[in-house]
Amino acid sequence: MPTPVVTTTPTRWDGAFETTASSRRNTPGPGQVAAGVTTPRILLISGSTREASTNTAALRTVAADAGSDFVAVRYQGLLDLPAFVPGTDPEPPAVLALHRQLAEVDAVLFCTPEYAGMIPGSLKNLLEWTVGNADLSDKPVAYVNVAYEGRGEAAVATLRTVLGYVGAELVEAACGRITVLQSAVGPDGLVADVDARTRLNAAARALAAHAARAVEPATTVRLEN
Ligand SMILES: Cc1cc2nc3c(=O)[nH]c(=O)nc-3n(C[C@H](O)[C@H](O)[C@H](O)COP(=O)(O)O)c2cc1C
C-alpha cells in the first residue's frame, strides 16, 4: 500500500520547519535560528540625519518594544554613505555594509521626514545604492509617517515611487501615519505616548507577520504506517 502524503502549510511558531527568506531569494539566511524556528528580522531605516529626530525615535522605540515577534535591527549608516556613483567598483565599505544588512533581514521598515516636497536626498541616495544589487527586490517593506496630520504626504508618495522602482513588496497593512510629536519623545529617546507606541509596535508586527508568511513554503509531510 502506498504511503499517504499530506501537504500542509506550517504555522510560524510550531518550530517544526526551517523556513527562511533565503529559500525565496537565495540570500544568506535571514531570520534563521538553530532550533529551526524562524523569527523575522526587520531592518529599521530612518530617513532623518537629525540627532533628535522624531522618525529615528519612532524606530528606536520599535526596536525597544520588539519582544519575541521579530528581531529589530536599526540601520545607522546613512551619514556614512557617499553620493551614489553608478558602476563604482569596488564599492565603498559603507555600501557593502548596507548590502549585507539588507541581505540579512526579511523586511524593512522606513520612517522618514519630508524635505522640500520629497524624501530626504540622503535616503534617496541610500535607495539608489540598492538598485544595482537588487537588495530590495521582492523584499517586504513598509513605512510609517510620523508627521502631523496633513504633513509628510509628499515623502510618502515619493518613497512609494522609489520602492516601486526598486521592486520592493509594499506591505500596505503595515503602512500608515502614527504622529510622533517632538514633545512625545522622552529623555530616553523613546516615544513616551502610549497610543503611538502601541501602534508603532503593531505596524512592525504586521510587517513581521507578512514576512513570516512570505517565507513559509508548503511542506510535504510523509505519514509513516
Ligand atoms: C530643510 C527642511 C525642509 C522641510 N520640508 C518639508 C516639506 O516639504 N514638507 C513637510 O511636510 N515638512 C517639511 N519639513 C519639516 C520636517 O519634515 C519635519 O521637521 C520633520 O519632523 C523632521 O523629521 P525628524 O524629526 O525626524 O528630523 C522640512 C524640514 C526641513 C529642515
The ligand as an ORCA input file, in Angstrom:
! r2SCAN-3c Opt
* xyz 0 1
  C      15.028     71.716      5.080
  C      13.680     71.229      5.527
  C      12.671     71.071      4.607
  C      11.412     70.595      5.009
  N      10.443     70.432      4.056
  C       9.249     69.917      4.426
  C       8.239     69.676      3.447
  O       8.419     69.877      2.267
  N       7.063     69.155      3.862
  C       6.822     68.853      5.189
  O       5.738     68.361      5.496
  N       7.755     69.102      6.140
  C       8.947     69.616      5.784
  N       9.923     69.834      6.730
  C       9.633     69.506      8.133
  C      10.234     68.160      8.520
  O       9.736     67.135      7.719
  C       9.872     67.912      9.989
  O      10.552     68.871     10.784
  C      10.201     66.530     10.473
  O       9.655     66.376     11.752
  C      11.653     66.273     10.613
  O      11.805     64.923     10.964
  P      12.763     64.468     12.154
  O      12.135     64.964     13.430
  O      12.769     63.005     12.082
  O      14.107     65.060     11.908
  C      11.170     70.316      6.372
  C      12.220     70.480      7.306
  C      13.459     70.906      6.889
  C      14.575     71.041      7.895
*
